[in-house]
Every structure is written in C-alpha cells, then in structure tokens.
Amino acid sequence: CFQEKRPPQVEMQEAPAGPGHPCSPVAAHPEQTSAAPAAPGSGPLHLCPHLVVPQGNVCRMMVPLERASGSMILITDICGLPVFRAFRAFRNAAHGRSLKPSIRRVVLMGATSDDAFAFCWKPEGAGLLEFEICHQSGGPFAAIRANGPALSDGFLISTINDSWIRFQSYLEGCTLSGIDEHDQIVATIETCSTGHSVCIGPLVDVGLILLSLLGVQALVQTSSEDRVNMLPAG
C-alpha cells in the first residue's frame, strides 16, 4: 500500500580518521579493534538500500526529543534543512485513567513527499517494550525489544537474518551507542536541549537507524515505567 519515491538528498560528511571520534566506525571495545572483519555478505540486509552511507562518509541528523507532541516529526540535517518526516499514528488513551494516547505506528517519509520509505509499529500480541520494523511494502524486517525490564538496560534491534544492533546507554542516558553484532559502533546519539544529534557511520542504513530511534522513542514515551528515562528530555 506504500509507494516509494526518489530518496531524499542526505548530507554526507567525510568520516573522521581518528578512532577517538564518536562517529568513527571502530570497535566498541578498543582491545577488540584488531578482530578480523566480517565475511562478505554476512552483514544485515538493508531496510533502505538507497539510504546507506557511502564508504568514507558519515551522516548527521537532528531528531526532535520524544516529548514533542503531534503526529508529524521533522528530521533535519545539522544545518536545519528538512530531510525526512516521521508520521506518528496514535491509539486512544485508556479509559479510567489519565493516560496519554500510545503510539502504534511510525512511518518514515521524505521531507516533501507522503511516500513511505519504511515504518515501525506495535503488532497485536507484542510486548510492552516491543515494536516491529517493516519494509515500505509491509514485510517484516526487524524487531525492537528491550534488553531487560528497565529502560536503562537498552534496546536490541534484531533483523530477520539474525543480525542485530544493540543500543547501549552511557553517561546516565545522555549518549547512546548503536553497536552491531561484530562489536562495531555504527551510530551514536547525543541528547541536547533541541533534540537528538544522530551520527551514522559508513556503510550503515540511515533508514534503519532513524526508525530504530523513533521506535525506541515511542516505546519510552508510552511505557508504563517512568522511573528511568533512557533518552532524557533535556
């Protein structure tokens, strides 16, 4: 039911050479940087193949904080220019309590088009801290699940071919690192007063990282557990 259009123009920057930079595609644990590279074809399938960051580049985005209200989220580059939009569909609030409406679906679109690149949603029977990521055609691609009972335990994005990205929280939740099954940092997310600054490394799917973050936002925002905020509201 979704139609895909030409991908948006995503601003790329040359990747920093030093391993100390948070956007450098280095191992999560320095002692493991000499590990052998993955065999060709063993990496995860791409959710949005046309949104993969080229070799030698990084992609930087700004995503609004999860406290932002309304059904439409505008995702910009670091210069503030619109690149993507995310449409959020809500469930009605529960009766008998003053609970906020819960997010049931998030669709990633271009900045000027209503055509979808991909989406995530909460299917029937899914757990409280669980979302599913789907291709624009509706086919399942990955699951977003909490790593434990507390939001501070992080989230795991596992694809249909058993590849995964783990989002770990550092510095009391101010920074998230996305780490793949080879212990490589593929993305970092830093929270500031205006939103989440997202840096996505070379050969990484921008669409997958953005929908993973948006899905985690939705789970955090609608979760009944409010003691720990993995993505602080600033």
Helices and strands as residue ranges (DSSP letters): E 12-14, G 30-32, G 49-51, E 57-63, E 72-76, E 82-90, E 103-110, E 116-121, E 130-135, E 140-146, G 151-153, E 155-159, E 164-170, G 171-173, E 175-180, E 185-192, E 195-200, H 206-222
